[in-house]
Amino acid sequence: MFVTISEFKMPDVGEGLTEAEILKWFVQPGDTVTDGQVVCEVETAKAAVELPIPFDGVVHELRFAEGTTVDVGQVIISVRTGADADAPAVAAVVAEAAPEAEAAPAARQPVLVGYGVSTASTKRRPRKAAPAAATTAAPVAPALPVVPAPTAPVLNGNGSNGYGGHGQAGAERPLAKPPVRKLAKDLGIDLAAIVPTGDGGVVTREDVHAAATAAAAPQQAAPVSAPAAAAPAPASPAEAGPAAALVAPGARETRIPVKGVRKITAQAMVSSAFTAPHVTEFITLDVTRTMKLVQELKDDPDMAGLRINPLLLIAKAVLIAIRRNPDVNASWDEAAQEIVLKHYVNLGIAAATPRGLIVPNVKDAHAKTLSELSQSLSELVATAREGKTSPSDMQGGTITITNVGVFGVDTGTPILNPGESAILAVGAIKLQPWVHKGKVKARQVTTLALSFDHRLIDGELGSRFLADIAAVLEHPKRLVTWS
C-alpha cells in the first residue's frame, strides 16, 4: 500500500499576474477528483477563472479559505494520489507519517499558464483533530475525513457540468454558472433555497435577483430591484456590486477591501494619469444620418440576427479614422525610448461589470467587415456580462472607446488605458436644436471627447483624427467612400 500527497499551486493564469483571490471551492476534503476537474474559481486582477486539478486522487487539504488572496506559486490544495489514495486505511497511514511540526516551506515556484503539475511532497502542516462536521467548510489545517463514494460521471470531459456541479453524486449541489454563484454570494443568497427556472434546473441571475428582492421586501428598506441599502440603489444588484450586500442596518460607514479588478484598475489609472501627458479635445456633432442608418441596417435582411446599434458605427468610424491617420495607433516604449507604430488595431470597449470596469478588446478589428465587427462586439459584451472575459481578451489593446452616453452623460475626460495612445468617450445622443440647411431643427446630437498621449500625438494629429471620426458620423456614406 502506498500513498503520495501531491500539491497544486496557484498558477499564473494571466501572463504575469502575481496573485488571485479564491472565490469558491467546488470540492471538500475527502472528495474524489479526476485530472482536469475544476476544483475552484479564482478572481485575478482581470477576470474570474476556473482552475482544473492536474491529477487524480482524493482531496486531502484545502490550504486557504474562500475570500483569501493567494500569491502565485503558493500551494492551494493537496491531494492524496497513488494506488491506494482512496482506501479507507489511508487516513491511518498518513496520520502515522505526519510530522509533529510543519516543514519549512519550499522556495516559491510560480506555475505558468497550463497548470503545470508540481512534484510529490511529504511536507504537511500540523495535523489537528476536527469533528466530522468540519468537512462542510474549507479548513486551514489538514483533515482526514472518511473517503466518500466516487464522483458522479463527468459531463463535459473535465469533471464539470459547466454550471459548477463538481461535487459528489447525490450531493444535489445547485446548478449555476460561476458569475451567478458570485452574485449570490455577494447578496447573501443561499442557492440551495432558490427554485431554478433555467433549462435543466440551472439557477439564473434573474432567480438570484428575485430571491434578493424577496429577502429585502419584509424590511421595507430598499426598492424591489436591489438589496437593502442606506442610500438609493442602482437598477439591479448586479450593478450595485458587492457593496450593496455589505451595508449593515444603521451603519454610517462601510469599508470595502480594494482587490481584484478594482485594485488593478485603480493602480493602472494612477499610473496612466501620472505617466502619460493627457490632452482631451471635444467635438459636438449632428448624428441624425447615422441614427437613420442604424435603423436601416436593423431592417436589412443581410444583417438579420446581428446586434446593430450606434456603437457599431462609431467603432467603424474610429477604424476608418485610424486608417487615415495611422500615426495615432502607437505606443510609447520608455525603456527603449521608441515610438512603436502598430499596423493592427485591437479595439478596446470599456465595459462596466459587477466586478468593476474592464476593457476587453476586439483583436484585429481593422480587418473585420461591418457584420464581423458586430458579431465580435456582441460576443465581447456577452462574455463581459457573464464574468467570463479571459485575461488575454484584455491585453494588447491599442485604442479604446468608452460609451458614457448609456448613463445619460454628455461627455467626459477619459483616462488612457496604460500602453494605449488614445481613448474616445461617446456622450449621450439627444434631440437638440441644430442649424441644418439654414434652419433651426430638432436633430440627433452628441459630443465626443478624445483623450490622447501628447508624447505620441500632437495637437494637429489629434484634431485631425477626431475631426475624421465626426465627419464619418455626420455623413455615414463615408463609411463606404473612405474605406
C-alpha positions as CSV (number, residue, x, y, z in Angstrom):
1,M,0.0,0.0,0.0
2,F,1.4,3.4,-0.9
3,V,0.1,6.9,-1.0
4,T,1.5,10.3,-2.0
5,I,0.5,13.8,-1.1
6,S,0.5,15.8,-4.4
7,E,0.2,19.6,-4.2
8,F,-1.4,22.0,-6.6
9,K,0.0,25.6,-6.6
10,M,-1.7,28.7,-7.6
11,P,-0.8,29.1,-11.3
12,D,-0.2,32.3,-13.2
13,V,-3.5,32.4,-15.1
14,G,-2.9,35.8,-16.6
15,E,0.6,36.0,-18.1
16,G,2.4,37.8,-15.3
17,L,-0.2,38.2,-12.6
18,T,1.1,37.8,-9.1
19,E,-1.9,36.9,-7.0
20,A,-5.6,35.8,-7.2
21,E,-8.5,35.6,-4.7
22,I,-10.2,32.2,-4.1
23,L,-13.9,32.9,-4.8
24,K,-15.3,29.4,-4.4
25,W,-14.2,25.9,-3.6
26,F,-16.1,23.2,-5.6
27,V,-14.6,20.3,-3.5
28,Q,-14.0,19.5,0.1
29,P,-11.6,17.2,1.9
30,G,-12.5,13.6,1.2
31,D,-13.9,14.3,-2.3
32,T,-12.5,12.2,-5.2
33,V,-11.1,14.4,-8.0
34,T,-10.0,13.5,-11.5
35,D,-7.4,15.0,-13.8
36,G,-9.0,18.1,-15.4
37,Q,-11.8,18.5,-12.9
38,V,-12.4,22.2,-11.9
39,V,-11.8,22.4,-8.1
40,C,-12.1,26.2,-7.5
41,E,-12.9,29.5,-9.0
42,V,-10.4,32.4,-8.5
43,E,-10.6,36.1,-9.3
44,T,-7.4,37.6,-10.7
45,A,-6.9,41.3,-11.2
46,K,-8.5,40.9,-14.6
47,A,-11.2,38.1,-14.6
48,A,-12.7,35.2,-12.8
49,V,-11.0,31.9,-13.8
50,E,-11.8,28.2,-13.0
51,L,-8.8,26.1,-12.1
52,P,-8.7,22.4,-13.0
53,I,-6.7,19.9,-10.9
54,P,-3.9,18.2,-12.9
55,F,-4.1,14.8,-11.3
56,D,-6.4,12.1,-9.9
57,G,-6.9,11.4,-6.2
58,V,-8.7,12.3,-3.0
59,V,-8.7,15.8,-1.6
60,H,-6.5,15.9,1.4
61,E,-6.5,19.6,2.4
62,L,-7.7,23.0,1.2
63,R,-4.9,25.4,2.3
64,F,-6.9,28.6,2.0
65,A,-10.5,29.6,2.8
66,E,-12.8,31.3,0.3
67,G,-12.1,35.1,0.1
68,T,-8.4,34.7,0.7
69,T,-5.9,36.3,-1.7
70,V,-3.1,33.9,-2.6
71,D,0.2,34.6,-4.3
72,V,1.1,32.8,-7.5
73,G,3.2,29.7,-6.6
74,Q,1.6,29.0,-3.2
75,V,0.1,25.6,-2.6
76,I,-3.7,25.9,-2.5
77,I,-4.8,22.3,-2.4
78,S,-3.2,18.9,-1.6
79,V,-4.5,15.6,-2.9
80,R,-3.8,12.0,-1.9
81,T,-2.6,10.2,-5.0
82,G,-1.3,6.7,-5.7
83,A,-2.7,3.2,-5.9
84,D,-4.4,3.3,-2.5
85,A,-5.2,7.0,-2.3
86,D,-8.9,6.3,-1.9
87,A,-8.6,3.3,0.5
88,P,-10.2,3.8,3.9
89,A,-7.0,2.8,5.7
90,V,-5.1,5.6,4.1
91,A,-6.1,8.0,6.9
92,A,-4.1,5.9,9.4
93,V,-1.1,5.7,7.1
94,V,-1.0,9.4,6.5
95,A,-1.6,10.1,10.2
96,E,1.4,7.9,11.3
97,A,3.7,9.6,8.7
98,A,2.7,13.2,9.7
99,P,5.5,15.2,11.4
100,E,4.9,16.9,14.7
101,A,5.8,20.3,13.3
102,E,5.2,21.9,9.9
103,A,8.1,21.5,7.5
104,A,9.9,24.6,6.2
105,P,8.1,25.9,3.1
106,A,9.8,25.3,-0.2
107,A,11.0,28.2,-2.3
108,R,8.2,29.8,-4.3
109,Q,8.0,28.3,-7.8
110,P,5.4,30.0,-10.0
111,V,3.5,27.7,-12.3
112,L,3.0,29.0,-15.8
113,V,-0.3,29.0,-17.7
114,G,-1.3,25.4,-18.4
115,Y,-1.3,24.5,-14.7
116,G,1.9,22.5,-14.6
117,V,2.0,19.5,-12.2
118,S,4.0,20.1,-9.0
119,T,6.2,17.2,-7.8
120,A,5.1,15.0,-5.0
121,S,5.9,16.2,-1.5
122,T,5.5,14.9,2.0
123,K,5.6,18.3,3.8
124,R,2.4,18.9,5.7
125,R,1.0,21.3,8.3
126,P,0.5,20.1,11.9
127,R,-2.4,17.6,12.0
128,K,-5.4,18.9,14.1
129,A,-8.3,16.8,15.3
130,A,-11.6,18.1,14.0
131,P,-15.2,16.9,14.2
132,A,-16.8,15.4,11.2
133,A,-18.9,18.5,10.7
134,A,-15.7,20.4,9.8
135,T,-15.7,18.9,6.4
136,T,-18.5,21.3,5.4
137,A,-16.2,24.3,5.4
138,A,-12.8,24.9,3.8
139,P,-10.3,24.1,6.7
140,V,-6.9,25.7,7.0
141,A,-5.3,22.7,8.8
142,P,-5.3,19.2,7.3
143,A,-8.2,16.9,7.9
144,L,-8.6,13.2,7.3
145,P,-12.3,12.5,6.7
146,V,-13.8,9.2,5.7
147,V,-13.5,8.9,1.9
148,P,-16.9,9.0,0.2
149,A,-18.1,7.3,-2.9
150,P,-16.5,8.1,-6.2
151,T,-17.7,11.2,-8.1
152,A,-20.6,11.3,-10.4
153,P,-19.9,10.7,-14.2
154,V,-18.1,13.5,-16.0
155,L,-20.5,15.5,-18.2
156,N,-18.1,17.6,-20.3
157,G,-14.8,15.8,-20.1
158,N,-13.2,17.8,-17.3
159,G,-15.2,16.8,-14.3
160,S,-17.7,19.7,-14.6
161,N,-21.2,20.1,-15.9
162,G,-20.4,23.7,-16.9
163,Y,-22.5,25.1,-14.1
164,G,-20.4,24.4,-11.0
165,G,-21.8,20.8,-10.5
166,H,-18.4,19.5,-9.4
167,G,-19.4,17.7,-6.2
168,Q,-20.2,14.1,-5.3
169,A,-23.1,12.1,-6.7
170,G,-26.2,12.7,-4.5
171,A,-24.8,15.9,-3.1
172,E,-27.5,17.8,-5.0
173,R,-25.4,20.9,-5.3
174,P,-27.4,23.7,-7.0
175,L,-26.5,24.2,-10.7
176,A,-25.4,27.7,-11.5
177,K,-22.7,29.4,-13.6
178,P,-19.7,30.9,-11.6
179,P,-20.8,34.5,-12.1
180,V,-24.3,33.6,-10.7
181,R,-22.7,31.9,-7.7
182,K,-20.6,35.0,-7.2
183,L,-23.7,37.3,-7.4
184,A,-25.5,35.1,-4.9
185,K,-22.5,35.2,-2.5
186,D,-22.3,39.0,-2.7
187,L,-26.0,39.3,-1.9
188,G,-26.0,36.7,0.8
189,I,-28.4,34.4,-1.0
190,D,-28.4,30.6,-0.5
191,L,-28.5,29.0,-3.9
192,A,-30.0,25.8,-2.4
193,A,-33.0,27.8,-1.3
194,I,-33.8,29.1,-4.8
195,V,-36.2,27.4,-7.2
196,P,-34.3,27.4,-10.5
197,T,-36.1,28.5,-13.7
198,G,-33.2,27.9,-16.2
199,D,-33.0,25.0,-18.6
200,G,-32.1,21.7,-16.9
201,G,-32.7,23.1,-13.4
202,V,-30.0,25.8,-13.6
203,V,-30.2,28.8,-11.3
204,T,-30.1,32.0,-13.3
205,R,-29.1,35.6,-12.5
206,E,-32.8,36.5,-12.5
207,D,-33.6,33.8,-10.0
208,V,-30.9,35.3,-7.6
209,H,-32.3,38.8,-8.1
210,A,-35.8,37.6,-7.3
211,A,-34.6,35.9,-4.2
212,A,-32.8,39.1,-3.1
213,T,-35.9,41.1,-3.7
214,A,-38.0,38.6,-1.6
215,A,-35.5,38.8,1.2
216,A,-35.4,42.6,1.2
217,A,-39.2,43.1,0.9
218,P,-40.1,42.4,4.6
219,Q,-37.6,45.0,5.8
220,Q,-39.1,47.7,3.5
221,A,-35.6,49.2,3.3
222,A,-34.9,49.0,-0.3
223,P,-36.5,49.1,-3.8
224,V,-37.7,45.8,-5.2
225,S,-34.7,45.6,-7.6
226,A,-31.9,45.8,-5.0
227,P,-30.9,44.6,-1.6
228,A,-31.4,46.8,1.5
229,A,-29.2,49.8,1.4
230,A,-28.8,53.1,3.3
231,A,-28.8,55.1,0.1
232,P,-30.7,55.0,-3.2
233,A,-29.7,51.8,-5.0
234,P,-28.8,51.2,-8.7
235,A,-31.3,49.5,-11.0
236,S,-30.1,46.0,-10.1
237,P,-28.0,44.2,-7.5
238,A,-25.5,43.3,-10.3
239,E,-25.0,46.9,-11.0
240,A,-24.8,47.7,-7.3
241,G,-21.9,45.4,-6.8
242,P,-20.7,43.6,-3.7
243,A,-21.0,46.8,-1.6
244,A,-24.8,46.6,-1.7
245,A,-24.7,43.4,0.4
246,L,-22.3,44.9,3.0
247,V,-24.4,47.7,4.4
248,A,-25.4,47.0,7.9
249,P,-28.6,48.5,9.4
250,G,-27.9,51.8,10.9
251,A,-24.3,51.9,9.7
252,R,-22.8,55.3,9.0
253,E,-19.8,53.9,7.0
254,T,-18.9,50.8,5.1
255,R,-15.4,49.7,4.3
256,I,-14.8,47.7,1.1
257,P,-11.5,45.9,0.5
258,V,-9.9,47.0,-2.7
259,K,-8.8,44.0,-4.6
260,G,-9.3,42.2,-7.9
261,V,-10.4,44.2,-10.9
262,R,-11.0,47.4,-8.9
263,K,-7.5,47.2,-7.4
264,I,-5.7,46.7,-10.7
265,T,-7.9,49.4,-12.4
266,A,-7.0,51.9,-9.7
267,Q,-3.3,51.2,-10.0
268,A,-3.5,51.4,-13.8
269,M,-5.4,54.7,-13.8
270,V,-3.0,56.3,-11.4
271,S,0.0,55.1,-13.3
272,S,-1.5,56.3,-16.6
273,A,-2.6,59.7,-15.3
274,F,0.9,60.5,-13.9
275,T,2.9,58.9,-16.7
276,A,1.3,59.9,-20.0
277,P,0.7,63.6,-20.6
278,H,-3.1,63.6,-21.3
279,V,-4.7,66.0,-23.6
280,T,-8.5,66.0,-24.2
281,E,-10.3,67.5,-27.1
282,F,-14.1,67.8,-27.7
283,I,-16.4,68.0,-30.7
284,T,-20.2,68.2,-30.9
285,L,-21.9,66.9,-34.0
286,D,-25.1,66.0,-35.7
287,V,-25.5,62.2,-35.9
288,T,-29.1,62.2,-37.3
289,R,-28.0,60.5,-40.6
290,T,-26.0,57.8,-38.6
291,M,-29.1,57.1,-36.4
292,K,-31.2,56.6,-39.6
293,L,-28.5,54.3,-41.0
294,V,-28.7,52.2,-37.8
295,Q,-32.4,51.7,-38.3
296,E,-31.9,50.8,-41.9
297,L,-29.3,48.2,-41.1
298,K,-31.7,46.7,-38.4
299,D,-34.2,46.3,-41.2
300,D,-31.7,44.9,-43.7
301,P,-32.2,41.1,-44.2
302,D,-28.4,40.7,-44.7
303,M,-27.8,41.9,-41.2
304,A,-30.5,39.8,-39.6
305,G,-29.5,38.3,-36.3
306,L,-26.7,40.8,-35.7
307,R,-26.7,43.4,-33.0
308,I,-26.9,46.8,-34.7
309,N,-26.5,49.9,-32.6
310,P,-24.8,53.3,-32.7
311,L,-21.7,51.9,-31.1
312,L,-21.1,49.6,-34.1
313,L,-21.0,52.6,-36.5
314,I,-18.9,54.6,-34.1
315,A,-16.4,51.8,-33.9
316,K,-16.3,51.6,-37.6
317,A,-15.8,55.4,-37.9
318,V,-12.8,55.1,-35.4
319,L,-11.2,52.4,-37.6
320,I,-11.6,54.4,-40.7
321,A,-10.1,57.5,-39.0
322,I,-7.2,55.4,-37.8
323,R,-6.6,54.3,-41.4
324,R,-6.5,57.9,-42.5
325,N,-4.3,58.9,-39.5
326,P,-2.1,55.8,-38.8
327,D,0.3,57.6,-36.5
328,V,-2.3,57.7,-33.8
329,N,-2.2,53.9,-33.4
330,A,1.0,53.7,-31.5
331,S,2.6,53.1,-28.1
332,W,5.5,54.6,-26.1
333,D,8.4,52.3,-25.2
334,E,10.0,54.0,-22.2
335,A,12.9,51.5,-21.9
336,A,14.0,51.8,-25.5
337,Q,12.9,55.4,-25.9
338,E,11.0,54.5,-29.0
339,I,7.6,55.1,-30.5
340,V,6.1,51.8,-31.7
341,L,3.7,52.2,-34.6
342,K,1.0,49.4,-34.7
343,H,-0.1,48.1,-38.0
344,Y,-3.1,46.4,-36.5
345,V,-6.0,47.7,-34.3
346,N,-7.1,45.9,-31.2
347,L,-10.1,48.0,-30.4
348,G,-11.0,48.2,-26.7
349,I,-14.5,48.6,-25.5
350,A,-14.9,49.7,-21.8
351,A,-17.5,47.6,-20.0
352,A,-19.0,48.1,-16.6
353,T,-19.4,44.8,-14.7
354,P,-20.2,43.9,-11.1
355,R,-16.5,43.3,-10.5
356,G,-15.6,46.8,-11.9
357,L,-14.6,48.4,-15.1
358,I,-12.9,46.1,-17.6
359,V,-11.7,46.8,-21.2
360,P,-11.7,43.8,-23.4
361,N,-10.7,44.4,-27.0
362,V,-11.6,43.1,-30.4
363,K,-8.4,41.6,-31.9
364,D,-7.5,42.8,-35.4
365,A,-10.7,44.9,-35.6
366,H,-9.2,46.8,-38.6
367,A,-9.6,43.7,-40.8
368,K,-13.2,43.0,-40.0
369,T,-16.3,43.7,-42.1
370,L,-19.2,45.5,-40.5
371,S,-21.1,42.3,-39.9
372,E,-17.9,40.6,-38.4
373,L,-17.3,43.6,-36.2
374,S,-20.9,43.4,-35.0
375,Q,-20.5,39.8,-34.1
376,S,-17.2,40.4,-32.3
377,L,-18.7,43.3,-30.3
378,S,-21.8,41.2,-29.3
379,E,-19.6,38.3,-28.1
380,L,-17.3,40.7,-26.2
381,V,-20.3,42.3,-24.4
382,A,-22.0,38.9,-23.6
383,T,-18.8,37.5,-22.2
384,A,-18.2,40.5,-20.0
385,R,-21.7,40.4,-18.6
386,E,-21.3,36.7,-17.7
387,G,-18.0,37.5,-16.0
388,K,-16.2,35.1,-18.4
389,T,-13.8,37.6,-20.0
390,S,-10.4,36.0,-20.2
391,P,-7.1,37.8,-19.3
392,S,-5.9,37.5,-22.9
393,D,-9.0,39.4,-24.1
394,M,-8.0,42.4,-22.0
395,Q,-4.4,42.5,-23.2
396,G,-2.8,44.1,-26.2
397,G,-5.3,46.9,-26.8
398,T,-4.3,49.9,-28.9
399,I,-7.2,52.3,-28.8
400,T,-10.4,52.3,-26.7
401,I,-14.0,53.5,-26.9
402,T,-15.9,54.2,-23.7
403,N,-19.6,54.9,-24.1
404,V,-20.6,57.1,-21.2
405,G,-23.8,58.1,-23.1
406,V,-25.6,55.0,-21.9
407,F,-25.7,56.6,-18.5
408,G,-27.2,59.9,-19.9
409,V,-23.8,61.7,-19.6
410,D,-23.0,64.3,-22.2
411,T,-19.2,63.7,-22.2
412,G,-16.2,63.2,-20.0
413,T,-12.4,63.3,-19.9
414,P,-11.4,59.7,-20.0
415,I,-8.0,58.4,-18.8
416,L,-5.9,56.3,-21.2
417,N,-5.5,52.6,-20.7
418,P,-1.8,52.0,-20.0
419,G,0.1,51.3,-23.2
420,E,-2.5,52.9,-25.4
421,S,-2.3,56.1,-27.4
422,A,-6.0,57.3,-27.2
423,I,-9.4,56.8,-25.8
424,L,-12.7,58.1,-27.2
425,A,-15.6,58.9,-24.9
426,V,-19.0,58.9,-26.6
427,G,-21.7,61.1,-25.0
428,A,-25.5,60.7,-24.9
429,I,-27.3,61.1,-28.2
430,K,-30.1,63.6,-27.7
431,L,-32.6,65.6,-29.7
432,Q,-31.4,69.2,-29.7
433,P,-31.9,72.4,-31.7
434,W,-29.4,72.4,-34.5
435,V,-28.9,74.6,-37.6
436,H,-29.5,72.3,-40.5
437,K,-29.6,73.7,-44.1
438,G,-30.0,77.3,-42.7
439,K,-32.9,76.4,-40.4
440,V,-33.1,75.5,-36.7
441,K,-34.4,72.0,-36.5
442,A,-34.5,69.2,-33.9
443,R,-31.6,66.9,-34.7
444,Q,-29.8,64.0,-33.0
445,V,-26.7,65.5,-31.5
446,T,-23.8,64.0,-29.4
447,T,-20.5,65.1,-28.1
448,L,-17.2,63.1,-28.5
449,A,-14.2,63.6,-26.2
450,L,-10.8,62.3,-27.3
451,S,-8.0,61.9,-24.7
452,F,-4.6,61.1,-26.1
453,D,-0.9,60.8,-25.1
454,H,0.8,64.0,-26.1
455,R,4.1,62.2,-26.4
456,L,2.7,60.3,-29.3
457,I,0.0,62.6,-30.7
458,D,0.4,66.3,-31.1
459,G,-2.5,68.7,-31.3
460,E,-2.7,68.7,-35.1
461,L,-2.8,64.9,-35.4
462,G,-5.3,64.5,-32.5
463,S,-7.5,67.2,-34.0
464,R,-7.5,65.6,-37.5
465,F,-8.2,62.2,-36.0
466,L,-11.2,63.4,-34.0
467,A,-12.5,65.5,-36.9
468,D,-12.4,62.5,-39.2
469,I,-14.4,60.4,-36.7
470,A,-17.0,63.2,-36.6
471,A,-17.1,63.6,-40.4
472,V,-17.9,59.9,-40.8
473,L,-20.7,60.0,-38.3
474,E,-22.2,63.2,-39.7
475,H,-22.1,61.8,-43.2
476,P,-22.1,58.0,-42.9
477,K,-21.8,57.4,-46.6
478,R,-18.1,58.0,-45.9
479,L,-18.1,54.5,-44.3
480,V,-18.0,53.4,-48.0
481,T,-16.2,56.3,-49.8
482,W,-13.4,56.5,-47.2
483,S,-13.0,52.7,-46.8
